[in-house]
């Protein structure tokens, strides 16, 4: 089977699962966007998939910048950990930064936005799996810092939240994490200072290849899928 046909079948399978999950849940978003994660994908796979799908995600700012230059018609998201010394690159290359995991990083992005005259779109990463190896705000921390975070909303487009569930073979074990992120988003939207700033978080980036179905059922607006899209290709 040709590369393009394998990719088309994989893509359609994922999109069908997303739509089925969206249709059967009362919490599902009206629109769910698939972010095709290209971290481990060969360049020819990415190029072929770009002819079928518009939104891609990369983990590293430099690789995102390089691939965005090669495929400028696609929308490129930064989904991996962002170091402060790479902020300027991310601000100029990414359509959306999913992984703002600290107030210090948010401050650095705001400074880069001001110096480059950019208005970066960002998501705040929340560590709801409580794993020490994962970065991100805790639920308590983000609520305590919310008034201070909102001070940056004039320079940065705060669009929502992101999380990663713990790795598991049972996708249902990830559901409580996704539900908690949705509930946290709704709580922050109800904060009096959110209304004063006219800010409403709309995006929920949650769910990957192994658990995107319950993520969609719990309200994901963005799912980050890589290995499912490239299954059946060499090295996958």
ChimeraX commands (.cxc) that place a marker at each C-alpha (Angstrom):
marker #1 position 0.00,0.00,0.00 radius 0.5
marker #1 position 1.30,3.45,-0.85 radius 0.5
marker #1 position 2.36,5.93,1.82 radius 0.5
marker #1 position -0.44,8.36,1.04 radius 0.5
marker #1 position -3.10,5.65,1.25 radius 0.5
marker #1 position -1.83,4.38,4.63 radius 0.5
marker #1 position -1.85,7.92,5.99 radius 0.5
marker #1 position -5.31,8.58,4.59 radius 0.5
marker #1 position -6.72,5.43,6.20 radius 0.5
marker #1 position -5.08,6.21,9.54 radius 0.5
marker #1 position -6.27,9.81,9.47 radius 0.5
marker #1 position -9.83,8.89,8.57 radius 0.5
marker #1 position -9.91,6.26,11.31 radius 0.5
marker #1 position -8.83,8.79,13.95 radius 0.5
marker #1 position -11.22,11.45,12.67 radius 0.5
marker #1 position -14.10,8.96,12.68 radius 0.5
marker #1 position -13.35,8.00,16.30 radius 0.5
marker #1 position -13.22,11.66,17.28 radius 0.5
marker #1 position -16.58,12.36,15.67 radius 0.5
marker #1 position -18.24,9.29,17.19 radius 0.5
marker #1 position -16.97,10.27,20.65 radius 0.5
marker #1 position -18.15,13.83,20.09 radius 0.5
marker #1 position -21.62,12.74,19.04 radius 0.5
marker #1 position -22.26,10.52,22.05 radius 0.5
marker #1 position -21.19,12.82,24.88 radius 0.5
marker #1 position -23.06,15.70,26.48 radius 0.5
marker #1 position -19.75,17.33,27.42 radius 0.5
marker #1 position -18.12,17.17,23.99 radius 0.5
marker #1 position -17.11,20.37,22.25 radius 0.5
marker #1 position -18.88,21.42,19.07 radius 0.5
marker #1 position -15.56,21.33,17.25 radius 0.5
marker #1 position -12.55,19.11,18.00 radius 0.5
marker #1 position -9.32,19.76,16.15 radius 0.5
marker #1 position -6.76,17.05,15.56 radius 0.5
marker #1 position -3.13,18.11,16.06 radius 0.5
marker #1 position -0.93,15.68,14.11 radius 0.5
marker #1 position 2.18,15.15,16.22 radius 0.5
marker #1 position 5.31,14.78,14.09 radius 0.5
marker #1 position 8.00,14.31,16.76 radius 0.5
marker #1 position 9.12,10.89,15.51 radius 0.5
marker #1 position 7.86,11.14,11.94 radius 0.5
marker #1 position 10.15,11.06,8.93 radius 0.5
marker #1 position 10.09,14.20,6.74 radius 0.5
marker #1 position 8.46,12.40,3.81 radius 0.5
marker #1 position 5.65,11.17,6.07 radius 0.5
marker #1 position 5.01,14.69,7.31 radius 0.5
marker #1 position 5.04,16.08,3.77 radius 0.5
marker #1 position 2.56,13.43,2.62 radius 0.5
marker #1 position 0.26,14.00,5.60 radius 0.5
marker #1 position 0.38,17.75,5.00 radius 0.5
marker #1 position -1.49,17.15,1.77 radius 0.5
marker #1 position -4.33,15.60,3.80 radius 0.5
marker #1 position -4.42,17.55,7.06 radius 0.5
marker #1 position -3.81,21.18,8.13 radius 0.5
marker #1 position -2.76,21.21,11.81 radius 0.5
marker #1 position 0.53,19.82,13.16 radius 0.5
marker #1 position 2.34,19.77,16.48 radius 0.5
marker #1 position 6.04,19.59,17.33 radius 0.5
marker #1 position 7.77,19.11,20.67 radius 0.5
marker #1 position 10.90,21.19,20.11 radius 0.5
marker #1 position 10.91,24.86,19.06 radius 0.5
marker #1 position 13.80,24.49,16.62 radius 0.5
marker #1 position 12.27,21.50,14.87 radius 0.5
marker #1 position 8.92,23.28,14.77 radius 0.5
marker #1 position 10.55,26.32,13.19 radius 0.5
marker #1 position 12.33,24.18,10.61 radius 0.5
marker #1 position 9.23,22.21,9.66 radius 0.5
marker #1 position 7.07,25.32,9.58 radius 0.5
marker #1 position 9.53,26.82,7.11 radius 0.5
marker #1 position 9.29,23.69,4.95 radius 0.5
marker #1 position 5.48,23.52,5.18 radius 0.5
marker #1 position 4.34,27.11,5.73 radius 0.5
marker #1 position 0.74,26.45,4.66 radius 0.5
marker #1 position 0.17,24.23,7.69 radius 0.5
marker #1 position -0.71,25.47,11.16 radius 0.5
marker #1 position 2.08,24.55,13.59 radius 0.5
marker #1 position 1.63,24.16,17.35 radius 0.5
marker #1 position 4.32,23.77,19.99 radius 0.5
marker #1 position 3.22,20.96,22.29 radius 0.5
marker #1 position 6.44,20.09,24.16 radius 0.5
marker #1 position 8.29,21.63,27.08 radius 0.5
marker #1 position 9.47,25.16,26.36 radius 0.5
marker #1 position 12.67,26.49,27.90 radius 0.5
marker #1 position 12.83,30.20,28.52 radius 0.5
marker #1 position 15.85,30.62,26.24 radius 0.5
marker #1 position 13.75,29.28,23.33 radius 0.5
marker #1 position 10.73,31.52,23.96 radius 0.5
marker #1 position 11.45,34.04,21.20 radius 0.5
marker #1 position 11.69,31.25,18.62 radius 0.5
marker #1 position 8.43,29.71,19.81 radius 0.5
marker #1 position 6.61,33.03,19.79 radius 0.5
marker #1 position 7.55,33.68,16.18 radius 0.5
marker #1 position 7.05,30.13,14.85 radius 0.5
marker #1 position 4.06,28.65,16.70 radius 0.5
marker #1 position 0.42,29.38,15.99 radius 0.5
marker #1 position -0.36,28.05,19.48 radius 0.5
marker #1 position 1.90,27.17,22.43 radius 0.5
marker #1 position 0.27,24.36,24.43 radius 0.5
marker #1 position 2.86,24.02,27.19 radius 0.5
marker #1 position 3.06,27.16,29.34 radius 0.5
marker #1 position 3.84,25.41,32.60 radius 0.5
marker #1 position 4.87,28.20,34.99 radius 0.5
marker #1 position 4.37,31.86,35.76 radius 0.5
marker #1 position 8.02,32.54,34.94 radius 0.5
marker #1 position 7.55,31.08,31.47 radius 0.5
marker #1 position 4.40,33.14,30.96 radius 0.5
marker #1 position 6.35,36.25,31.95 radius 0.5
marker #1 position 9.10,35.38,29.47 radius 0.5
marker #1 position 6.54,34.91,26.69 radius 0.5
marker #1 position 4.97,38.27,27.53 radius 0.5
marker #1 position 8.38,39.94,27.32 radius 0.5
marker #1 position 9.11,38.28,23.97 radius 0.5
marker #1 position 5.68,39.28,22.70 radius 0.5
marker #1 position 6.35,42.90,23.57 radius 0.5
marker #1 position 9.80,42.94,21.97 radius 0.5
marker #1 position 8.62,41.26,18.76 radius 0.5
marker #1 position 5.26,43.04,18.57 radius 0.5
marker #1 position 3.59,39.62,18.52 radius 0.5
marker #1 position 0.40,38.40,20.20 radius 0.5
marker #1 position 1.11,34.73,20.93 radius 0.5
marker #1 position -1.72,32.32,21.63 radius 0.5
marker #1 position -1.03,30.05,24.61 radius 0.5
marker #1 position -2.48,27.31,26.75 radius 0.5
marker #1 position -1.58,26.85,30.41 radius 0.5
marker #1 position -0.30,23.36,31.21 radius 0.5
marker #1 position -1.80,21.78,34.31 radius 0.5
marker #1 position -0.28,18.70,35.94 radius 0.5
marker #1 position -3.42,16.82,36.93 radius 0.5
marker #1 position -1.80,13.39,36.96 radius 0.5
marker #1 position 0.37,14.64,39.87 radius 0.5
marker #1 position 3.44,12.94,38.40 radius 0.5
marker #1 position 6.73,14.49,39.50 radius 0.5
marker #1 position 8.30,14.04,36.05 radius 0.5
marker #1 position 5.56,16.14,34.42 radius 0.5
marker #1 position 5.67,19.92,34.55 radius 0.5
marker #1 position 2.74,22.27,34.89 radius 0.5
marker #1 position 0.65,24.23,37.35 radius 0.5
marker #1 position -1.17,22.36,40.08 radius 0.5
marker #1 position -4.91,22.96,40.39 radius 0.5
marker #1 position -4.39,24.97,43.57 radius 0.5
marker #1 position -1.48,26.94,42.13 radius 0.5
marker #1 position -3.28,28.06,38.99 radius 0.5
marker #1 position -6.27,29.23,41.01 radius 0.5
marker #1 position -4.08,31.14,43.46 radius 0.5
marker #1 position -2.09,32.74,40.64 radius 0.5
marker #1 position -5.09,33.44,38.41 radius 0.5
marker #1 position -5.32,37.20,39.17 radius 0.5
marker #1 position -1.61,37.55,38.41 radius 0.5
marker #1 position -1.87,35.40,35.27 radius 0.5
marker #1 position -4.68,37.61,34.01 radius 0.5
marker #1 position -2.37,40.61,34.10 radius 0.5
marker #1 position -0.69,39.22,30.97 radius 0.5
marker #1 position -3.90,38.77,29.00 radius 0.5
marker #1 position -3.43,42.10,27.22 radius 0.5
marker #1 position -0.15,40.92,25.66 radius 0.5
marker #1 position -0.79,37.18,25.38 radius 0.5
marker #1 position -3.89,35.45,24.07 radius 0.5
marker #1 position -4.77,33.04,26.89 radius 0.5
marker #1 position -6.95,30.52,25.10 radius 0.5
marker #1 position -7.27,27.56,27.44 radius 0.5
marker #1 position -5.65,24.71,29.32 radius 0.5
marker #1 position -3.59,21.62,28.48 radius 0.5
marker #1 position -2.86,18.42,30.37 radius 0.5
marker #1 position -1.37,14.96,29.94 radius 0.5
marker #1 position -2.82,11.93,31.66 radius 0.5
marker #1 position -0.61,9.22,33.13 radius 0.5
marker #1 position 0.41,6.49,30.69 radius 0.5
marker #1 position -1.97,3.54,30.90 radius 0.5
marker #1 position -3.23,0.69,28.75 radius 0.5
marker #1 position -6.80,1.47,29.79 radius 0.5
marker #1 position -7.99,4.81,28.33 radius 0.5
marker #1 position -10.80,4.97,30.90 radius 0.5
marker #1 position -8.22,5.50,33.65 radius 0.5
marker #1 position -7.41,8.85,32.02 radius 0.5
marker #1 position -11.01,10.08,32.09 radius 0.5
marker #1 position -10.90,11.64,35.61 radius 0.5
marker #1 position -7.93,13.78,34.57 radius 0.5
marker #1 position -9.76,15.07,31.51 radius 0.5
marker #1 position -12.92,15.73,33.49 radius 0.5
marker #1 position -10.92,17.66,36.08 radius 0.5
marker #1 position -9.35,19.87,33.39 radius 0.5
marker #1 position -12.76,20.73,31.97 radius 0.5
marker #1 position -14.09,21.55,35.42 radius 0.5
marker #1 position -11.03,23.67,36.17 radius 0.5
marker #1 position -11.48,25.57,32.90 radius 0.5
marker #1 position -15.11,26.27,33.77 radius 0.5
marker #1 position -14.16,27.39,37.28 radius 0.5
marker #1 position -11.55,29.84,35.99 radius 0.5
marker #1 position -14.06,31.21,33.48 radius 0.5
marker #1 position -16.41,31.94,36.38 radius 0.5
marker #1 position -13.75,33.87,38.30 radius 0.5
marker #1 position -14.87,37.49,38.78 radius 0.5
marker #1 position -11.61,38.83,37.39 radius 0.5
marker #1 position -12.01,36.75,34.23 radius 0.5
marker #1 position -15.23,38.60,33.54 radius 0.5
marker #1 position -13.56,41.92,34.33 radius 0.5
marker #1 position -10.85,41.12,31.77 radius 0.5
marker #1 position -13.45,39.83,29.31 radius 0.5
marker #1 position -11.53,36.56,29.17 radius 0.5
marker #1 position -13.15,33.19,28.52 radius 0.5
marker #1 position -10.94,30.14,28.11 radius 0.5
marker #1 position -12.29,28.05,25.24 radius 0.5
marker #1 position -9.60,25.48,24.44 radius 0.5
marker #1 position -8.88,22.18,26.18 radius 0.5
marker #1 position -5.84,20.36,24.79 radius 0.5
marker #1 position -5.99,16.82,26.15 radius 0.5
marker #1 position -5.82,13.30,24.83 radius 0.5
marker #1 position -3.17,11.52,22.80 radius 0.5
marker #1 position -3.04,8.39,20.64 radius 0.5
marker #1 position -3.99,6.03,23.46 radius 0.5
marker #1 position -6.64,8.07,25.23 radius 0.5
marker #1 position -8.11,10.70,22.92 radius 0.5
marker #1 position -11.58,9.11,22.89 radius 0.5
marker #1 position -12.39,9.77,26.58 radius 0.5
marker #1 position -10.70,13.16,26.20 radius 0.5
marker #1 position -13.14,14.10,23.45 radius 0.5
marker #1 position -16.05,12.77,25.50 radius 0.5
marker #1 position -14.95,15.01,28.38 radius 0.5
marker #1 position -14.72,18.17,26.28 radius 0.5
marker #1 position -11.36,18.27,24.49 radius 0.5
marker #1 position -11.18,20.86,21.73 radius 0.5
marker #1 position -7.66,19.78,20.68 radius 0.5
marker #1 position -6.27,16.24,20.69 radius 0.5
marker #1 position -2.59,15.51,20.07 radius 0.5
marker #1 position -2.16,12.31,18.07 radius 0.5
marker #1 position 1.04,10.96,16.54 radius 0.5
marker #1 position 1.61,7.20,16.53 radius 0.5
marker #1 position -1.95,6.36,15.42 radius 0.5
marker #1 position -1.48,8.50,12.32 radius 0.5
marker #1 position 1.81,6.91,11.31 radius 0.5
marker #1 position 0.95,3.30,12.20 radius 0.5
marker #1 position 1.96,0.78,9.56 radius 0.5
marker #1 position 4.91,2.80,8.31 radius 0.5
marker #1 position 8.56,1.80,8.76 radius 0.5
marker #1 position 9.61,2.17,12.37 radius 0.5
marker #1 position 6.04,2.37,13.67 radius 0.5
marker link #1:1,2 radius 0.2
marker link #1:2,3 radius 0.2
marker link #1:3,4 radius 0.2
marker link #1:4,5 radius 0.2
marker link #1:5,6 radius 0.2
marker link #1:6,7 radius 0.2
marker link #1:7,8 radius 0.2
marker link #1:8,9 radius 0.2
marker link #1:9,10 radius 0.2
marker link #1:10,11 radius 0.2
marker link #1:11,12 radius 0.2
marker link #1:12,13 radius 0.2
marker link #1:13,14 radius 0.2
marker link #1:14,15 radius 0.2
marker link #1:15,16 radius 0.2
marker link #1:16,17 radius 0.2
marker link #1:17,18 radius 0.2
marker link #1:18,19 radius 0.2
marker link #1:19,20 radius 0.2
marker link #1:20,21 radius 0.2
marker link #1:21,22 radius 0.2
marker link #1:22,23 radius 0.2
marker link #1:23,24 radius 0.2
marker link #1:24,25 radius 0.2
marker link #1:25,26 radius 0.2
marker link #1:26,27 radius 0.2
marker link #1:27,28 radius 0.2
marker link #1:28,29 radius 0.2
marker link #1:29,30 radius 0.2
marker link #1:30,31 radius 0.2
marker link #1:31,32 radius 0.2
marker link #1:32,33 radius 0.2
marker link #1:33,34 radius 0.2
marker link #1:34,35 radius 0.2
marker link #1:35,36 radius 0.2
marker link #1:36,37 radius 0.2
marker link #1:37,38 radius 0.2
marker link #1:38,39 radius 0.2
marker link #1:39,40 radius 0.2
marker link #1:40,41 radius 0.2
marker link #1:41,42 radius 0.2
marker link #1:42,43 radius 0.2
marker link #1:43,44 radius 0.2
marker link #1:44,45 radius 0.2
marker link #1:45,46 radius 0.2
marker link #1:46,47 radius 0.2
marker link #1:47,48 radius 0.2
marker link #1:48,49 radius 0.2
marker link #1:49,50 radius 0.2
marker link #1:50,51 radius 0.2
marker link #1:51,52 radius 0.2
marker link #1:52,53 radius 0.2
marker link #1:53,54 radius 0.2
marker link #1:54,55 radius 0.2
marker link #1:55,56 radius 0.2
marker link #1:56,57 radius 0.2
marker link #1:57,58 radius 0.2
marker link #1:58,59 radius 0.2
marker link #1:59,60 radius 0.2
marker link #1:60,61 radius 0.2
marker link #1:61,62 radius 0.2
marker link #1:62,63 radius 0.2
marker link #1:63,64 radius 0.2
marker link #1:64,65 radius 0.2
marker link #1:65,66 radius 0.2
marker link #1:66,67 radius 0.2
marker link #1:67,68 radius 0.2
marker link #1:68,69 radius 0.2
marker link #1:69,70 radius 0.2
marker link #1:70,71 radius 0.2
marker link #1:71,72 radius 0.2
marker link #1:72,73 radius 0.2
marker link #1:73,74 radius 0.2
marker link #1:74,75 radius 0.2
marker link #1:75,76 radius 0.2
marker link #1:76,77 radius 0.2
marker link #1:77,78 radius 0.2
marker link #1:78,79 radius 0.2
marker link #1:79,80 radius 0.2
marker link #1:80,81 radius 0.2
marker link #1:81,82 radius 0.2
marker link #1:82,83 radius 0.2
marker link #1:83,84 radius 0.2
marker link #1:84,85 radius 0.2
marker link #1:85,86 radius 0.2
marker link #1:86,87 radius 0.2
marker link #1:87,88 radius 0.2
marker link #1:88,89 radius 0.2
marker link #1:89,90 radius 0.2
marker link #1:90,91 radius 0.2
marker link #1:91,92 radius 0.2
marker link #1:92,93 radius 0.2
marker link #1:93,94 radius 0.2
marker link #1:94,95 radius 0.2
marker link #1:95,96 radius 0.2
marker link #1:96,97 radius 0.2
marker link #1:97,98 radius 0.2
marker link #1:98,99 radius 0.2
marker link #1:99,100 radius 0.2
marker link #1:100,101 radius 0.2
marker link #1:101,102 radius 0.2
marker link #1:102,103 radius 0.2
marker link #1:103,104 radius 0.2
marker link #1:104,105 radius 0.2
marker link #1:105,106 radius 0.2
marker link #1:106,107 radius 0.2
marker link #1:107,108 radius 0.2
marker link #1:108,109 radius 0.2
marker link #1:109,110 radius 0.2
marker link #1:110,111 radius 0.2
marker link #1:111,112 radius 0.2
marker link #1:112,113 radius 0.2
marker link #1:113,114 radius 0.2
marker link #1:114,115 radius 0.2
marker link #1:115,116 radius 0.2
marker link #1:116,117 radius 0.2
marker link #1:117,118 radius 0.2
marker link #1:118,119 radius 0.2
marker link #1:119,120 radius 0.2
marker link #1:120,121 radius 0.2
marker link #1:121,122 radius 0.2
marker link #1:122,123 radius 0.2
marker link #1:123,124 radius 0.2
marker link #1:124,125 radius 0.2
marker link #1:125,126 radius 0.2
marker link #1:126,127 radius 0.2
marker link #1:127,128 radius 0.2
marker link #1:128,129 radius 0.2
marker link #1:129,130 radius 0.2
marker link #1:130,131 radius 0.2
marker link #1:131,132 radius 0.2
marker link #1:132,133 radius 0.2
marker link #1:133,134 radius 0.2
marker link #1:134,135 radius 0.2
marker link #1:135,136 radius 0.2
marker link #1:136,137 radius 0.2
marker link #1:137,138 radius 0.2
marker link #1:138,139 radius 0.2
marker link #1:139,140 radius 0.2
marker link #1:140,141 radius 0.2
marker link #1:141,142 radius 0.2
marker link #1:142,143 radius 0.2
marker link #1:143,144 radius 0.2
marker link #1:144,145 radius 0.2
marker link #1:145,146 radius 0.2
marker link #1:146,147 radius 0.2
marker link #1:147,148 radius 0.2
marker link #1:148,149 radius 0.2
marker link #1:149,150 radius 0.2
marker link #1:150,151 radius 0.2
marker link #1:151,152 radius 0.2
marker link #1:152,153 radius 0.2
marker link #1:153,154 radius 0.2
marker link #1:154,155 radius 0.2
marker link #1:155,156 radius 0.2
marker link #1:156,157 radius 0.2
marker link #1:157,158 radius 0.2
marker link #1:158,159 radius 0.2
marker link #1:159,160 radius 0.2
marker link #1:160,161 radius 0.2
marker link #1:161,162 radius 0.2
marker link #1:162,163 radius 0.2
marker link #1:163,164 radius 0.2
marker link #1:164,165 radius 0.2
marker link #1:165,166 radius 0.2
marker link #1:166,167 radius 0.2
marker link #1:167,168 radius 0.2
marker link #1:168,169 radius 0.2
marker link #1:169,170 radius 0.2
marker link #1:170,171 radius 0.2
marker link #1:171,172 radius 0.2
marker link #1:172,173 radius 0.2
marker link #1:173,174 radius 0.2
marker link #1:174,175 radius 0.2
marker link #1:175,176 radius 0.2
marker link #1:176,177 radius 0.2
marker link #1:177,178 radius 0.2
marker link #1:178,179 radius 0.2
marker link #1:179,180 radius 0.2
marker link #1:180,181 radius 0.2
marker link #1:181,182 radius 0.2
marker link #1:182,183 radius 0.2
marker link #1:183,184 radius 0.2
marker link #1:184,185 radius 0.2
marker link #1:185,186 radius 0.2
marker link #1:186,187 radius 0.2
marker link #1:187,188 radius 0.2
marker link #1:188,189 radius 0.2
marker link #1:189,190 radius 0.2
marker link #1:190,191 radius 0.2
marker link #1:191,192 radius 0.2
marker link #1:192,193 radius 0.2
marker link #1:193,194 radius 0.2
marker link #1:194,195 radius 0.2
marker link #1:195,196 radius 0.2
marker link #1:196,197 radius 0.2
marker link #1:197,198 radius 0.2
marker link #1:198,199 radius 0.2
marker link #1:199,200 radius 0.2
marker link #1:200,201 radius 0.2
marker link #1:201,202 radius 0.2
marker link #1:202,203 radius 0.2
marker link #1:203,204 radius 0.2
marker link #1:204,205 radius 0.2
marker link #1:205,206 radius 0.2
marker link #1:206,207 radius 0.2
marker link #1:207,208 radius 0.2
marker link #1:208,209 radius 0.2
marker link #1:209,210 radius 0.2
marker link #1:210,211 radius 0.2
marker link #1:211,212 radius 0.2
marker link #1:212,213 radius 0.2
marker link #1:213,214 radius 0.2
marker link #1:214,215 radius 0.2
marker link #1:215,216 radius 0.2
marker link #1:216,217 radius 0.2
marker link #1:217,218 radius 0.2
marker link #1:218,219 radius 0.2
marker link #1:219,220 radius 0.2
marker link #1:220,221 radius 0.2
marker link #1:221,222 radius 0.2
marker link #1:222,223 radius 0.2
marker link #1:223,224 radius 0.2
marker link #1:224,225 radius 0.2
marker link #1:225,226 radius 0.2
marker link #1:226,227 radius 0.2
marker link #1:227,228 radius 0.2
marker link #1:228,229 radius 0.2
marker link #1:229,230 radius 0.2
marker link #1:230,231 radius 0.2
marker link #1:231,232 radius 0.2
marker link #1:232,233 radius 0.2
marker link #1:233,234 radius 0.2
marker link #1:234,235 radius 0.2
marker link #1:235,236 radius 0.2
view
